[in-house]
Each structure stands twice: as structure tokens, then as C-alpha cells.
């Protein structure tokens, strides 16, 4: 049976008792474990199977169970690391935004997307305020069947600010994930207000993407 590595799962109280019983009494049969826990053998069958799969226990036919190679606390450390990563403020993990002016052309945007290897660009107005986002999908829509598309300004093809979701540096990775999942988008601009009034506009200070989040969780699990 293939073992799951780095699985973020917390052992139940009964599963911990099973591991502790095996640690003290190995080799020990499933029936003997159940007897010591005061339960029936079928009641712990799924627990034993899970513990073997995760590597906390090993089993040999006609011999019984004994400790596996995995530390009992490893799963909990992985889970704790993942939770900690999810609660990080975006200001600590965001990447640098890739910005274009709304007067730049579709051709400019295509070149920048490829050079920067990103899926979308932040579009700002002449004062540097967030005006919108232009994605590969936006560019593809306008380019299909339109020979003049390359010269069109991004202000005509971008997704405008009024239709955008944004996040702030103080919000957490988990909050950004919730927005991306709900809106079915791959990334979000991280912004700060430029002033107190509703018309002051937003300054783009970063971006958070699904790729950034995936890398963050991978590194958290690898270090646990």
C-alpha cells in the first residue's frame, strides 16, 4: 500500500492511543489493540488501515502491528505549518505587480505577458491609480477576428476597476484564496487607498496569484 507523504491530517484521540499501544506492546495484533482500548476489532479497522497507509504503523500477517517509520507528530506539524501559511498577511508574500498604462496597446501587453511570464497585467491611469486588469483571456477575445486589435489601447479591452476584486496587504492568504475561489480567477491586485475619500483611487502595491499560494503551501509542508 502506498503511503501518503506530507499529508496534513491530525490524528484523532483514538488513533493516538492506538499508536501509543503499539509503541509499548509491539508486535501486537488488532484484536489485542481493540481489547486494550475497550472496543471491538471492527471499530478500529479503519483507524488501523489509515495509520498503516500514513506510515505510523506497519503490519505483518500472523505477526501483528508495530511502529512505522513516521513520527506521530509529523502530520500535526504539517497541518500547523499549513494553517500558519494561510494566516500570513499578503504584504509578506505578495509579488511585484506587472503594470501597464491604459494607453499602452494590446501589442505592448502581449509582449509584456510573455517577457514577464505572467497571466495578467495591472492597468493604471496617468496618475498611477488602478484602472483595471487585462488578462490573456481579455487579449484573446479582442484579437480573434480583429486585425486592428494590436493597436487598441488597453483602456478599451481591460476588465475595469468597477468589476474587479481587490485585497489589501493586511488581509490574509486565506482571505485572498476565498476571493479567488468565489470569483473563479487566478490572481488579485493588492492595493492601498491613495486618500481618505471614495474618489481618491487605489495604489497597486503587489499581486497574489494561485501560483504564489501553491508555492507557499508547498514550502510550508516541505519545511514541517
N, C-alpha and C positions, 0 to 999 in steps of 0.2 A: 504493500500500500504506500502510495506517495505521500510524504509528509508535507504539510503546509509550512513554509518558512516565512517568518516575519508577520504572521497573522495577528492582527490587532484584535485580540479577544481576551476577556477577563474570565478566569476560572470561577466557577460557582463554588459555594462553600462545600458542597458535597464532593465536587471534583478535587478540591484541595485536600479534603480528608482522604480521598482515595489515594492520591499521590503520597501523602504522609504515611498512610498504612503500608503502601508498597515499599516506601523507603525503609520502614522499620522491620518489615516481615518478609521481604523478597527472598526467594521466589514464593509467590502466594497465588492461589487460584482465585477465580472470580467468585466462586461460592464462599470461600473464606473471607474475601473482602466484604461481600454482602453481609455475612454473618457478623463481622466486627462492626459494621455500620448500622446493624439492626434493620436491614432492608432485604428485599428479595433479589435474587440474581438478575431477573428481567428488569428490575427497576434501575439497575446501574449499567445495563448493557450498552446503552447509547453513550453514557459517560466514558466507559472504558474504551469504546471504539474511537471516540473523539480524542481522548488522551493519547492513544496509540498513534493516531493519524498526525497529531501535532508534535509527537516525539517526546512527550513527557514520560510515557511508558513504552516498554517493549513487551512482547508476549511470545512464548514458545509453546507449541502444542504439547500437552501432557506434562508440562513443567509449571507454567503459570506466568504471572506478571512480574516484571522487575523494572527498575528505573531506566528511562531512556536517556538520551544524550542531551536533552534540552532542559535548561534551567527553568524551574517552576515560575520564576518571576519574570522571565523574558517576555512573555505575551503581555503582561501588565505594563512593563516598561515601554513596549512598543505602542500600546494603547495610550499611555500617558504622554508619550512624545508626540503622537498624532494630535491629541487634544490640544497640547501646548502650541503646536504649529497652527492649528485652526484659530487659536485665540490671539495670535500675533497681530499687532496693528499693521495696516497696509503700508504705513510710512516706513516700516522696517524691511519690507520685502518687495515693494513695487519696483518696476524697472523704469528706465528713462523713456518718456514719450517720444514718438517719432512724429514730428509736427510739419504741416504744410500750411501755407496761407490759402485762403479761399479763392484767391486769384490765380493760384497755380493751376496747371492744366491736368487733364486726365493722363496725358502722356508723362508729365512730371511725376504724377502719383504712381504710375505703373513702374517707372524706373526706380523710384524710392522704395517701393514694396519689395522689389527684387534685391536691391542693394542692401537693405536693412533686414531682409528675411523676416518680415512681419506680415500679419494678416490684415491689418487695418492701420489707418493713419489718422492722427488728430488734426482737425482743421481749425485754424484760428482766424480771427478777423485782423484788420490793420492795427488794432490796439493790443493784439495778443490775447484776446479773450476767446474762450472756447466757442466755436460756432457750430461744430458738428464733427461727425466721424465719417470717413469714407473707407469702405471695405472692398475686398476683392469682388464680392458679390455685387456691390454697387457699381463697380467699374465694368464688370461683365455685362450687367443689364444695359448700361448705356452704350457699350461698344458693339453689341450684337446688331448687325444690320445698319450701322450708322457710320459711314465713312468719315464724318466730320467729328466723331467723338473725341479723337486725340487732342483737339484744340479747345474742347469745352472746359470752362473753369470749374473747379471743384465745388464752388458755391452752388452750382446748379445740379450736382449729382450726389452730394453728400446726404447723409441722414442728419437732419437738423437737430439742434440742441433741444428743441421742444419735444422731440421724440426719443431723446437719449436717457439712459440710466447712468448715473454717476455715483461715485463713492468718495469719501474723504480719507485722508491719511490716518485719522483716528479710528475709523471703523476697522473691524477685524477681517481676517481672511475668511472666516466662516460666513460673515455677513455678505462679503463680496461673492462667495460661492452661491449663496442663496439667490442673489440677484441674477447671476449668470444662468443658473438653472431655470429660474422662473421666466426669464426673458429669452432663453434659448440662444444666448450669444456667447462668443468666445473670449470677450475681454471687456474691460471697463476703464474709462478715464478716471484718474484720481485727481480731485480738484480741491481748490480752496476759493472762497469768495474773495473778490477783489475789493469789496467795500461792504458797508452795512445795508445799503438799500437794495431792493429787489432787482434794480436795473444795473447794478454795479458790474455784473458779469462774473465769470468764473475763470480762474487761472488754472491751467493744467500743470500739475506737478509730477505726475507719474502715470503709470498704467499697470493694471493687473490682468493677467490672462490665465486661461485654463492651463497652459503650458507651465507658467510660473507656479501655479498651485500644485500641479502634479509633481514638479521637481522638488518643491518644498516638502511635500509629504513623503516622497521617496527618500530624501536626505534625512528626514526625521526618523523614518523606520530603519534606515541603514545605520544610524548612529546610536540607536537604542540598544 
